[in-house]
């Protein structure tokens, strides 16, 4: 199986790579459009700002190749936010793979970023998380996607937000599965090995 991690230059690429390697696979980190298009599974990770990541994808001429993907594609944290239509973080148009908006979190007197472990509630149509329990997953973010028809898992921090979203072959996770222990490992394994 050919697994590609997209090099956005805005990501903790090695932690995602190591998480996949621990599952017995050899992923490739690349910004080569042909390699990304030919992969069996694509992961779009992200740490940093939406504006910087979109600039990098534009510079690398990866926006259209990513939009054209038909294989299962997983966006992680900022990578999930890049899948939406627009982000308030830098007021930037994103990839538009999932018709949602990324907005600054409204959390009252709670601190931002939302950082640490929190419960995730998966919907019944979530192919990557068990729905019997509300797993703890690891988050680091100040922007989030509102719950809508494309939401397949939610989380609460001051308000309810989308912890996971999906549109066809594109799935996003706001939390970091590579830092979420056994829950994250199981989720990545399902992404790599199950029909989605």
C-alpha positions in Angstrom: 0.0 0.0 0.0 1.3 3.4 -0.9 0.7 6.0 1.8 1.6 9.6 1.3 1.8 12.4 3.8 1.5 15.8 2.1 4.5 18.1 2.9 2.7 21.4 3.6 5.9 22.7 5.4 3.4 23.6 8.2 3.2 20.3 10.0 4.7 18.0 12.6 5.3 15.5 9.8 7.6 13.2 11.6 5.1 12.4 14.4 2.5 11.4 11.8 5.1 9.4 9.9 6.2 7.5 13.0 2.6 6.7 14.0 2.1 5.1 10.6 5.4 3.3 10.8 4.4 1.8 14.2 1.4 0.2 12.3 3.8 -1.6 10.0 3.7 0.7 7.0 6.3 2.9 5.2 4.7 6.3 4.4 6.3 8.8 2.1 6.4 12.5 2.9 6.2 14.4 -0.3 5.0 17.5 -2.2 5.2 15.7 -5.5 1.7 16.0 -7.1 2.1 12.8 -9.1 3.1 10.8 -6.0 0.2 12.2 -4.1 -2.3 11.4 -6.9 -1.0 7.8 -7.2 -1.2 7.0 -3.4 -3.7 4.5 -2.0 -4.1 6.7 1.1 -3.3 10.4 1.6 -2.8 12.3 4.8 -2.9 16.1 5.0 -1.4 17.1 8.3 -1.1 20.5 9.7 0.3 22.6 12.5 0.4 26.4 12.2 -1.9 28.9 10.4 -4.3 28.3 7.6 -3.0 31.2 5.6 0.6 30.0 5.7 -0.4 26.4 4.8 -2.6 27.6 1.8 0.3 29.8 0.6 2.6 26.8 0.6 0.1 24.6 -1.2 -0.4 27.3 -3.8 3.4 27.7 -4.2 3.8 24.0 -4.6 0.9 23.8 -7.1 -0.9 21.2 -5.0 -4.3 22.8 -4.6 -5.9 21.3 -7.7 -4.2 17.9 -7.4 -5.5 17.6 -3.8 -9.0 18.7 -4.9 -9.0 15.9 -7.6 -8.2 13.1 -5.1 -10.6 10.2 -5.2 -8.8 7.9 -2.7 -9.4 8.1 1.1 -7.8 11.3 2.4 -7.4 12.2 6.0 -6.9 15.8 7.2 -5.4 16.2 10.7 -5.9 19.3 12.9 -5.0 22.2 10.5 -5.2 19.7 7.7 -8.9 19.2 8.5 -9.5 23.0 8.6 -7.8 23.3 5.2 -10.5 20.9 3.8 -13.2 23.5 4.6 -14.2 26.4 2.3 -12.8 29.3 4.4 -10.9 29.9 7.6 -11.1 33.0 9.7 -7.5 32.4 10.7 -5.9 34.8 8.2 -9.3 35.2 6.4 -8.2 32.7 3.7 -10.1 30.6 1.2 -9.3 26.9 1.8 -9.6 23.8 -0.4 -13.4 23.7 -0.3 -13.5 19.9 -0.1 -16.1 20.1 2.7 -18.6 23.0 2.6 -17.9 24.2 6.1 -16.3 27.3 7.7 -13.5 27.4 10.2 -13.9 30.0 12.8 -12.2 31.2 16.0 -13.6 29.3 18.9 -16.0 31.0 21.3 -15.1 29.6 24.7 -16.1 32.2 27.2 -13.5 32.5 30.0 -11.8 29.3 29.1 -8.2 29.5 27.8 -7.3 29.3 24.1 -5.8 27.3 22.5 -8.0 24.3 23.5 -5.1 22.1 24.4 -5.1 18.6 25.9 -7.3 15.6 26.2 -11.1 15.8 25.7 -14.0 13.5 25.0 -15.1 12.9 21.4 -18.6 11.7 20.6 -18.7 9.8 17.3 -21.8 9.6 15.2 -23.2 6.2 14.0 -21.8 6.9 10.4 -18.2 7.4 11.6 -16.0 4.7 9.9 -12.9 5.5 12.0 -14.1 5.7 15.7 -15.9 3.3 17.9 -19.3 4.7 18.8 -19.9 2.7 21.9 -17.8 4.9 24.1 -16.7 8.5 24.0 -13.0 8.3 23.5 -10.4 10.7 24.8 -8.4 12.4 22.1 -5.6 15.0 22.1 -6.4 18.5 20.8 -4.4 21.7 20.2 -6.4 24.4 18.4 -8.0 27.9 18.6 -10.1 27.6 15.5 -12.8 25.0 14.9 -15.6 24.0 12.5 -19.2 24.3 13.7 -21.3 21.1 13.9 -23.3 20.6 10.6 -24.5 17.9 8.3 -20.9 16.9 7.4 -20.0 16.3 11.1 -19.2 12.7 12.1 -17.9 13.4 15.6 -18.3 16.3 18.1 -16.5 17.7 21.1 -17.3 20.3 23.7 -15.1 23.1 24.9 -17.2 26.1 25.8 -19.4 25.2 22.8 -19.9 22.1 20.7 -17.7 21.9 17.6 -17.0 19.3 14.9 -14.2 16.9 16.1 -14.5 15.1 12.7 -16.0 15.9 9.4 -16.5 14.0 6.2 -17.5 14.5 2.6 -17.1 11.4 0.4 -13.5 10.3 0.4 -12.3 13.3 2.5 -12.3 12.9 6.3 -11.0 15.4 8.8 -10.1 15.1 12.4 -9.6 18.2 14.5 -7.7 16.2 17.2 -4.3 14.5 16.7 -4.7 10.7 16.3 -0.9 10.4 16.3 -0.9 11.8 19.8 -4.1 10.1 21.1 -2.7 6.8 22.3 -4.5 3.6 21.6 -7.6 5.4 20.3 -5.5 7.2 17.7 -3.7 4.1 16.7 -6.9 2.2 16.1 -8.3 5.1 14.1 -5.3 5.4 11.9 -5.3 1.6 11.4 -9.0 1.7 10.3 -8.2 4.6 7.9 -5.4 2.6 6.3 -7.0 -0.9 6.2 -10.8 -0.5 6.0 -13.1 0.3 3.1 -14.3 3.8 3.6 
